[in-house]
Amino acid sequence: MNTAVIIISKILEVTHWVGCAFMVALTIVFASGNTSFAHYLSDVTTSSNDVELYGFGISTADGGAIPIGALVLFFITGIFVMAIMAMVFRYIYLIFKTAEGKTKYSEGATPFQQPIVNMTRKIGIFCIAVPIIEFITLIITQIMIVTAGGAYETLETNVQFGMVLFGLVILCLSRFFAYGIELQKDTEGLV
């Protein structure tokens, strides 16, 4: 079971880093000003008139294409979200390897180690950061809609905050691991 989680988490980490690089490339293409290529990609990437990533979505109410400025903002947000999620999967991988005692962070072959507590805490913080970044993008998009009008008036955005709850659960879990470290130290002191 641990081997499967280790393999899957590493695959997902690499996939998210590739996705992050893809988002950087799309941001450069769309922000470069090469309108013919950007319009072609816009038609290809938004053929269903909406784009979504980890609960953050941009769509048009009238079925038209999403404006290029909104797509650039979406891709910039995608860079941050993909990088954060790549780090989440990296820490999941490191937690399992550290618990086996196979990393430079290891303090033995036990899940009750301070590095694991720190990595678990970072996963919780990252999970909370994703919807916060998406919410900031939502606000910026809403400002674009209000100030620009015209091409943006049919633009709709949404953010799902389920990752905040997940992040809070992970933060609580990190606290339990910290308590497990204290108990392990106490029992070692008795023996």
C-alpha positions in Angstrom: 0.0 0.0 0.0 2.8 2.4 0.9 4.6 1.7 -2.3 1.4 2.5 -4.4 1.0 5.9 -2.5 4.7 6.7 -3.0 4.5 6.0 -6.8 1.2 7.8 -7.3 2.3 10.9 -5.3 5.5 11.1 -7.3 3.6 10.8 -10.6 1.1 13.5 -9.5 4.0 15.7 -8.4 5.7 15.5 -11.8 2.4 15.9 -13.6 1.6 19.1 -11.7 5.1 20.5 -12.5 4.5 19.8 -16.2 1.1 21.4 -15.9 2.7 24.4 -14.2 5.2 24.7 -17.1 2.3 24.4 -19.6 0.5 27.2 -17.8 3.6 29.4 -18.0 3.8 28.7 -21.7 0.1 29.6 -22.2 0.5 32.8 -20.2 3.5 33.8 -22.3 1.6 33.1 -25.6 -1.6 34.9 -24.5 0.2 37.9 -23.0 2.7 38.2 -25.9 0.3 40.2 -28.1 0.3 37.6 -30.9 -3.5 37.9 -31.2 -4.0 35.5 -34.1 -2.3 32.6 -32.3 -3.9 33.6 -29.0 -7.4 33.7 -30.6 -6.8 30.3 -32.2 -5.7 28.8 -28.8 -8.6 30.6 -27.1 -11.0 28.9 -29.5 -9.3 25.5 -28.9 -8.9 25.8 -25.1 -12.4 27.2 -24.4 -14.5 25.3 -26.9 -16.9 24.5 -24.1 -16.9 28.2 -23.1 -15.4 27.6 -19.7 -12.1 26.8 -18.1 -11.7 25.3 -14.6 -8.8 24.3 -12.3 -9.2 23.0 -8.8 -12.6 24.5 -8.3 -11.8 27.9 -9.9 -13.6 28.5 -13.1 -14.2 31.2 -15.7 -17.0 30.9 -18.2 -19.2 33.1 -20.3 -23.0 33.3 -19.9 -23.7 34.0 -23.6 -21.7 31.1 -25.0 -19.0 33.3 -26.5 -15.2 33.0 -26.2 -13.6 34.0 -22.9 -11.6 37.2 -23.4 -7.8 36.9 -23.7 -7.2 39.1 -20.6 -9.4 36.8 -18.5 -7.5 33.7 -19.8 -4.1 35.3 -19.0 -5.4 35.9 -15.4 -6.7 32.3 -15.3 -3.3 30.9 -16.5 -1.3 33.0 -14.0 -3.6 31.6 -11.2 -3.0 28.2 -12.7 0.7 28.6 -12.4 0.5 29.2 -8.7 -2.2 26.5 -8.1 -0.3 23.8 -10.0 3.0 24.7 -8.2 1.3 24.5 -4.8 -0.4 21.2 -5.6 2.9 19.8 -6.9 4.4 20.7 -3.5 1.6 19.0 -1.8 2.3 15.8 -3.6 6.0 16.2 -3.0 5.4 16.4 0.7 3.1 13.4 0.6 5.9 11.4 -1.1 8.5 12.7 1.5 6.2 11.9 4.4 6.1 8.2 3.4 9.8 8.0 2.6 10.7 9.8 5.9 8.5 7.5 7.9 10.4 4.6 6.3 13.7 6.2 7.4 14.8 6.7 3.8 15.4 10.5 3.5 17.9 13.0 4.8 15.0 14.3 7.1 14.5 11.0 8.8 14.9 10.5 12.5 14.2 6.8 12.4 11.6 4.5 10.9 8.6 6.0 12.6 5.8 8.4 11.6 6.3 10.3 14.8 9.1 12.7 13.7 9.2 16.4 13.7 10.0 16.6 9.9 6.7 14.7 9.3 4.8 17.1 11.5 6.3 20.0 9.6 5.5 18.5 6.2 2.0 17.7 7.2 1.5 21.3 8.5 2.8 22.6 5.1 0.3 20.4 3.2 -2.5 21.9 5.3 -1.3 25.4 4.7 -0.9 24.8 1.0 -4.5 23.3 0.8 -5.8 26.4 2.4 -3.7 28.7 0.1 -5.2 27.3 -3.1 -8.8 28.7 -2.6 -7.4 31.9 -1.2 -5.4 32.5 -4.3 -8.4 31.6 -6.4 -10.5 34.0 -4.4 -8.1 36.8 -5.0 -8.2 36.1 -8.7 -12.0 36.1 -8.5 -11.9 39.6 -7.0 -9.5 40.8 -9.7 -11.7 39.2 -12.4 -14.8 40.9 -10.9 -13.0 44.3 -10.9 -12.1 43.6 -14.6 -15.8 43.0 -15.3 -16.9 46.1 -13.6 -14.3 48.5 -15.0 -13.8 47.1 -18.5 -17.4 46.2 -19.4 -17.9 45.3 -23.1 -16.1 42.0 -23.6 -16.2 41.1 -20.0 -19.9 41.7 -19.2 -20.9 38.1 -19.8 -18.0 36.7 -17.8 -18.8 34.5 -14.8 -16.4 33.2 -12.2 -16.7 30.7 -9.3 -14.5 29.4 -6.5 -15.1 26.3 -4.4 -13.8 26.4 -0.8 -13.8 22.7 -0.1 -10.0 22.7 0.1 -10.1 25.0 3.1 -11.9 22.3 5.1 -9.5 19.7 3.9 -6.5 21.9 4.8 -7.9 22.4 8.3 -8.3 18.7 8.8 -4.7 18.2 7.7 -3.5 20.9 10.1 -5.4 19.1 12.9 -3.7 15.8 11.8 -0.3 17.5 12.1 -1.2 18.5 15.7 -2.0 14.8 16.4 1.4 13.8 15.0 3.1 16.4 17.2 1.3 14.9 20.2 2.4 11.4 19.1 6.0 12.7 19.2 5.6 13.8 22.8 4.0 10.5 23.8 6.8 8.6 22.1 9.4 10.6 23.9 7.6 10.1 27.2 7.5 6.3 26.7 11.2 6.2 25.7 12.0 8.1 28.9 10.2 5.5 31.0 12.0 2.5 29.6 
